[in-house]
Amino acid sequence: MVVKVYGGAYGSPKRVIACFIEKEIEYDVVHIDLFKGENTTPHYLNLQPFGALPVIQDGDYTLYESRAIIRYYAEKYKSQGTELLGRTVEERGLVEQWLEVEAHNFQPPLYDLVIHVLFDGKEGVIPDEKRIKEDEEKLARVLDVYEQRLSTSKYLAGDSFSLADLSHLPFGHYLVTSLGREYMIRDRKHVSRWWDDISSRPSWKKVLQLHPYVF
């Protein structure tokens, strides 16, 4: 059965779509326009009561929160497509560790930058320059930790590409494109090497080709 993914034009749903392509899972995208408030309709809120993206429907099974979704499908189809969870318990632990780092340290300041630089600009709101500077400083500190880690490891969780790396792609893409802050990657040798590696994967190129960003 083909899985429905809601909101493919935005960042977090692309995390799910990239996982599906790596795991060779068939999917269809259901388009949701945040600017028209389509995430606040009774139908959508019945699927995702917080109105956030994405949510998936797999037959009678509904699941939201992008990292929960990619963990679920990487486990469900563990023997299919790319191994994304690690081959040992220890590798799995590192994948989970860096997924948590991405969720709690990497994404928050970057998401805030997207809201204040891109979203507010689109809505005609004057950006908060003080907050933007604070977000950049927070993100720089995170990337410094990554630089150290990636000086001794090809990928964040070890020698193999995993969910820990994949999860960085949607908002990392904003950083190097729409936000105009690619230097934050390029100024760090090992982070730059890692980003070039993960962002050149066929799965991610296919995501960008089939599901362009809305902004």
C-alpha positions, 0 to 999 in steps of 0.5 A, spaced: 500 500 500 502 506 498 503 511 504 500 518 504 505 524 506 502 530 507 506 537 506 511 535 501 513 542 499 516 544 506 522 542 510 520 536 515 516 532 510 522 532 506 525 528 512 520 523 511 520 522 503 528 522 503 527 516 508 522 513 504 526 513 497 532 510 501 528 505 504 524 504 497 518 505 500 512 507 495 509 514 497 504 519 495 504 526 497 498 530 499 499 538 498 498 542 504 498 550 503 500 553 510 499 560 508 492 558 506 491 555 513 490 548 510 493 545 516 488 548 521 482 545 517 478 540 521 480 534 516 487 535 518 487 537 525 483 530 526 490 527 523 495 531 526 491 535 532 497 540 533 497 542 526 504 541 524 507 537 518 508 532 516 503 526 518 503 520 514 497 515 513 499 508 511 492 504 510 489 505 517 495 507 520 496 514 522 503 517 525 506 524 526 512 527 528 517 526 522 523 523 526 518 518 529 516 516 522 523 515 519 524 511 526 518 507 524 519 505 517 527 504 518 525 499 523 519 496 519 523 495 513 530 494 516 532 489 511 529 493 505 533 499 501 539 502 505 540 500 512 539 507 516 539 504 524 546 501 525 548 494 524 549 493 532 546 495 538 552 500 539 551 503 532 543 504 534 545 507 540 549 512 536 544 513 531 539 515 536 544 520 540 545 524 534 538 524 532 537 527 538 542 532 537 539 534 531 532 535 534 534 539 540 541 542 538 541 543 530 534 544 528 531 549 533 536 555 532 536 553 524 528 553 524 528 559 528 532 562 522 527 560 517 521 563 521 525 570 522 528 570 515 524 567 510 517 566 513 516 573 516 519 576 510 514 573 506 509 575 511 511 582 511 514 582 518 520 586 520 525 580 522 528 581 529 536 582 528 537 580 535 534 574 535 537 572 528 544 573 531 543 569 537 540 563 533 547 564 528 551 564 535 547 557 537 548 554 531 555 556 530 556 552 537 553 546 534 557 546 528 563 546 532 561 540 535 560 537 529 566 539 526 570 535 532 566 529 531 567 529 523 574 529 524 574 522 527 568 519 523 565 519 516 558 520 518 555 522 525 554 515 528 560 512 525 562 509 518 555 509 515 550 514 512 544 513 517 538 517 520 542 521 524 545 524 517 539 524 513 535 528 518 539 534 517 538 534 510 531 538 510 534 544 514 541 544 512 538 545 505 535 552 507 542 554 511 546 553 504 540 556 500 535 560 502 538 563 508 544 565 504 549 562 510 553 556 506 559 559 509 557 556 516 558 549 513 564 551 508 568 554 514 568 548 517 573 543 513 570 536 516 562 539 516 563 541 509 566 534 507 560 531 510 555 536 507 557 535 500 557 527 501 550 527 504 547 532 500 549 529 494 546 522 495 541 520 489 535 520 494 536 527 496 537 529 489 530 526 487 527 529 493 529 536 491 527 534 484 520 531 485 518 536 491 521 543 490 521 547 497 515 552 497 520 558 499 
